[in-house]
Amino acid sequence: MTGRGTERLADLATYVIALVLIALFAAPLLWLVSLAIRTPAEVFLGAARFIPDQPTLANFEQILTDRTFGLYLWNGIKLCALGAMGALVVSVPAAYVFSRRSFRGASALMLGILTVQMVSPLVLLIPLYRYMERLGLLETHAAAAGVYMALGVPLSVWMLKASFDAIPKSLEQAAAVDGCSPAGTLFFVTLPLAAPGMASAFILNMLMGWSQFLVPFILLSRDQLQPISVAIFNFAGSTSASTTQLLAAACVITVLPAIAAFLALQRLIVSAIMAGAVKG
């Protein structure tokens, strides 16, 4: 077999594997949509009928007009936004120092930061709970948002360092010659040029926070403080066959914004991550 034929077979195998993976991930989502557009009577048909005879959007209307659901949705957005913004505020100066300053142990410290990203929050939940309890921050959004921020800092530092590395130092030197202070150079020259990387880090932290469950589940037990991920879990624990379609509709509404955001901004996110992988 020629090299060209081998290359075609390799491409074909890649596409087949990709299609299988897409099917594995898409099947549960399509099944969720199928349940969400069913009437209570058709829920009992189960897998016998994938496409309902009488599809309806009433389940979505009922969920979206529920004030409690809106509160849970707002809590989730609030926690994600605060955590993502906090992670950026902490990561920008750290990434800038790693990019522009040479000091002993920089590579080891960057590796240590990446290692922290691999630690599961599950390992830290008990000491974290005790720590927040002693600080009097239990049952507050500040505690959960702070943990979201801490979880997002390692990846943000790596992504932003790559963005700063791509900016020529000569621009900062020219600004310094014109009399711009180091802080002014950072805020008026470097940060505007690094805006795409900052946007990628913010969006990625938002998506990571949106799927976060363990942290708010442990730190926020009051119903009015919980984000949508925990609220749906609590509702699922008390659901019956007559309300399965409402639970499915709530899940679809919760999942779709994250999917839409990633599909719309996937090039920006992937390019920032790959830049960090190549230049880090």
Residue pairs with C-beta under 8 A, 6 or more apart in sequence:
1 9
29 255
30 50
31 50
32 248
32 251
32 252
32 255
33 248
33 252
34 50
34 51
34 52
35 43
35 244
35 245
35 248
36 59
36 60
36 245
36 248
36 249
36 251
36 252
37 52
37 55
37 56
37 57
37 59
37 245
38 45
38 52
38 55
38 56
38 59
38 245
38 248
39 52
39 54
39 56
39 58
39 245
40 241
40 242
40 245
42 49
42 52
42 53
42 54
43 241
43 242
43 244
43 245
44 241
45 52
59 245
59 246
59 248
59 249
60 249
60 252
60 253
62 246
62 249
63 69
63 246
63 249
63 250
63 253
64 70
64 253
68 231
69 228
69 231
69 250
71 224
72 226
72 227
72 228
72 231
72 232
73 228
73 253
73 254
75 141
75 225
75 226
75 227
75 228
76 210
76 227
76 228
76 229
76 254
78 141
78 145
79 141
79 144
79 145
79 148
79 209
79 212
79 216
79 227
80 148
80 205
80 206
80 209
80 210
80 212
81 206
82 141
82 145
82 148
82 149
83 144
83 145
83 146
83 147
83 148
83 149
83 151
83 152
83 205
83 209
84 148
84 149
84 152
84 201
84 202
84 203
84 205
84 206
84 209
85 202
86 145
86 146
86 148
86 149
86 152
87 148
87 149
87 150
87 152
87 153
87 156
87 201
87 205
88 156
88 198
88 201
88 202
88 205
90 149
90 153
90 156
91 152
91 153
91 156
91 157
91 160
91 201
92 160
92 191
92 198
94 153
94 157
95 156
95 157
95 158
95 159
95 160
95 161
95 163
95 164
96 160
96 164
96 186
96 190
98 106
98 109
98 110
98 157
98 161
99 161
99 164
99 165
100 164
100 169
100 172
110 157
110 158
110 161
110 280
113 153
113 154
113 157
113 158
114 154
114 158
114 280
116 154
117 154
117 155
121 128
121 147
121 151
121 214
121 215
122 214
125 214
125 215
125 218
128 147
128 215
128 218
128 219
129 138
129 218
129 219
132 138
132 143
132 219
135 143
137 143
137 146
138 219
139 219
139 220
139 221
139 222
139 225
140 225
141 220
141 225
143 219
144 215
144 216
144 219
144 220
144 227
147 215
147 219
148 205
148 209
148 212
148 215
151 208
151 212
151 215
152 201
152 204
152 205
152 208
152 209
155 201
155 204
155 205
156 201
156 205
158 276
158 280
159 197
159 200
159 201
159 204
159 272
159 273
159 275
159 276
160 194
160 197
160 198
160 201
161 276
161 279
161 280
162 197
162 272
162 275
162 276
162 278
162 279
162 280
163 194
163 196
163 197
163 198
163 272
163 275
164 190
164 194
164 197
165 279
166 275
166 279
167 190
167 193
167 194
171 189
171 190
171 193
172 185
172 189
172 190
175 184
175 185
175 188
175 189
176 182
176 185
180 188
180 189
191 198
196 268
196 272
197 272
197 275
199 268
200 265
200 268
200 269
200 271
200 272
200 273
201 272
203 261
203 265
203 268
203 269
204 269
204 272
204 273
206 261
207 258
207 261
207 262
210 229
210 257
210 258
211 229
211 258
212 227
212 229
213 229
213 230
213 233
216 226
216 227
216 229
216 230
217 230
217 233
220 226
220 227
220 230
223 231
223 234
226 234
228 250
228 254
229 254
232 247
232 250
232 251
232 254
235 247
235 250
236 247
239 246
239 247
262 269
